[in-house]
Amino acid sequence: MSLRPKVSVITPAYNVAPYIGQCIESVQAQTLGDWEMIIIDDASTDDTAQVVQNFLTDSRIRFLRNERNMGAGYTRNRALDAVQGEWVAVLDADDWYAPERLEKLLAFAEQMGADMVADLQIYYTEWGSVYTIGWATYAKPPKQARLYTVEEVINAHPSIKPAIRADFLRSKGIRYAEHIRKSQDYAFYMETLIKGAQFALLPEPMYYYRVHPNTVTTRHDPIAENRKSLEYLLSLPETTPHQRILLQRAYRRMVMF
């Protein structure tokens, strides 16, 4: 592995002992071997830490623990502070990657000249059935890979787990908003686009999203948390008047949905 890995996979973890082994194994199985994985345990009360310990013979995996539960935003920021890779790829601890995902996404990013790239998500229920494949609430997957404007992404209301150039995040001072408990990832990705990132979508399903009763989505009020995301994005000085209108419209549509 080079001194600077090609990609840093960041994984916040909280009470995911039944799932995190599959998560880690999916990174180890990547066809792109030049990666590091940074796992931050947010003071889990189950056997999450013990499961992760079984994988630490792989020197590419780093494991840190919060002394107390701090929430996903703080935990993801702690991971961002530790990354050494050229790219930052998001992987939640109860999800997993297809083996070719990182290799394909990063090659695609270079081909498109993009700062942020994503693919399609495959939503799995805990009992193993697929119920949807997509990338956004209000937009179908494109037939071909393509670039999107920030306005198009706002209108689509995305649900993605992208890879982002680490130097772009640093140069723009982009961090997770820690006061947002549920949708801080949405705010993070939208801020990245609002601050000028070129975004491209590869319409291949390579991210497996597990739906189960203990996800963050089920623990927090979605309307209140999405309101926090809206207010945060409206507060950014880079947000244009037109983008403000689109963000407010997207929030109203989400509330009425």
Secondary structure as the mmCIF struct_conf table of DSSP 4:
data_model
#
loop_
_struct_conf.conf_type_id
_struct_conf.id
_struct_conf.beg_label_comp_id
_struct_conf.beg_label_asym_id
_struct_conf.beg_label_seq_id
_struct_conf.end_label_comp_id
_struct_conf.end_label_asym_id
_struct_conf.end_label_seq_id
BEND BEND1 LEU A 3 ARG A 4
BEND BEND2 LYS A 6 LYS A 6
STRN STRN1 VAL A 7 ALA A 13
BEND BEND3 TYR A 14 ASN A 15
TURN_TY1_P TURN_TY1_P1 ALA A 17 TYR A 19
HELX_RH_AL_P HELX_RH_AL_P1 ILE A 20 GLN A 28
TURN_TY1_P TURN_TY1_P2 ALA A 29 ALA A 29
BEND BEND4 THR A 31 THR A 31
STRN STRN2 TRP A 35 ASP A 41
BEND BEND5 THR A 45 ASP A 47
HELX_RH_AL_P HELX_RH_AL_P2 THR A 48 GLN A 53
TURN_TY1_P TURN_TY1_P3 ASN A 54 THR A 57
BEND BEND6 ASP A 58 ASP A 58
TURN_TY1_P TURN_TY1_P4 SER A 59 ARG A 60
STRN STRN3 ILE A 61 ARG A 65
BEND BEND7 GLU A 67 ARG A 68
HELX_RH_AL_P HELX_RH_AL_P3 ALA A 72 ALA A 82
BEND BEND8 GLY A 85 GLU A 86
STRN STRN4 TRP A 87 VAL A 90
TURN_TY1_P TURN_TY1_P5 ALA A 93 ASP A 94
STRN STRN5 TRP A 96 TYR A 97
TURN_TY1_P TURN_TY1_P6 PRO A 99 GLU A 100
HELX_RH_AL_P HELX_RH_AL_P4 ARG A 101 MET A 112
TURN_TY1_P TURN_TY1_P7 GLY A 113 GLY A 113
BEND BEND9 ASP A 115 ASP A 115
STRN STRN6 MET A 116 THR A 125
TURN_TY1_P TURN_TY1_P8 GLU A 126 TRP A 127
BEND BEND10 GLY A 128 GLY A 128
STRN STRN7 VAL A 130 GLY A 134
BEND BEND11 TRP A 135 TRP A 135
STRN STRN8 ALA A 136 ALA A 136
BEND BEND12 THR A 137 TYR A 138
HELX_LH_PP_P HELX_LH_PP_P1 LYS A 140 PRO A 142
BEND BEND13 LYS A 143 GLN A 144
STRN STRN9 ARG A 146 TYR A 148
HELX_RH_AL_P HELX_RH_AL_P5 VAL A 150 ALA A 156
STRN STRN10 PRO A 158 PRO A 158
STRN STRN11 ALA A 163 ARG A 165
HELX_RH_AL_P HELX_RH_AL_P6 ALA A 166 LYS A 172
TURN_TY1_P TURN_TY1_P9 GLY A 173 GLY A 173
TURN_TY1_P TURN_TY1_P10 GLU A 178 HIS A 179
BEND BEND14 ARG A 181 SER A 183
HELX_RH_AL_P HELX_RH_AL_P7 GLN A 184 ILE A 194
TURN_TY1_P TURN_TY1_P11 LYS A 195 GLY A 196
STRN STRN12 PHE A 199 VAL A 211
TURN_TY1_P TURN_TY1_P12 PRO A 213 ASN A 214
BEND BEND15 THR A 215 THR A 215
HELX_RH_AL_P HELX_RH_AL_P8 VAL A 216 ARG A 219
BEND BEND16 HIS A 220 HIS A 220
HELX_RH_AL_P HELX_RH_AL_P9 PRO A 222 SER A 235
TURN_TY1_P TURN_TY1_P13 PRO A 237 GLU A 238
HELX_RH_AL_P HELX_RH_AL_P10 PRO A 241 MET A 256
#
